Amino acid sequence: QVRLVESGGGLVQTGDSLRLSCTASGRTFSRYAMGWFRQAPRKERDFVAAINWSGGSTDYLDSVKGRFTISRDNAKNTVYLQMNSLKPEDTAVYYCAAGWYVSGNKGDYDYWGQGTQVTVSS
């Protein structure tokens, strides 16, 4: 069992930056691939970024490439999402998730956090 808790969301303006954190409980965090997903009102939960267990492999949604960076610190049981040059269309609840491999499919993740709200004003 893995418990995930996100933090770092907030209200920012277009062009600003935010860093989201997701801290996991348990001693097996380093075995999991981690993903970030987001869900805007009345929309599906979409893939944003993912990272493998070692941090050596990542994947991104095309629209966030070059602006968002996913990273992890296994010693701190934490995965991060650095978000730069934020746009209003990035507004959503952001969720972290744990799974066994890097995937853009939310069905491949076994554990989810409760989400953190990111709002980007124009």
Summary of the structure (lengths in Angstrom):
residues: 122
radius of gyration: 13.2
end to end distance: 39.8
largest distance: 41.3
contacts: 372
relative contact order: 0.32
helix: 12%
strand: 51%
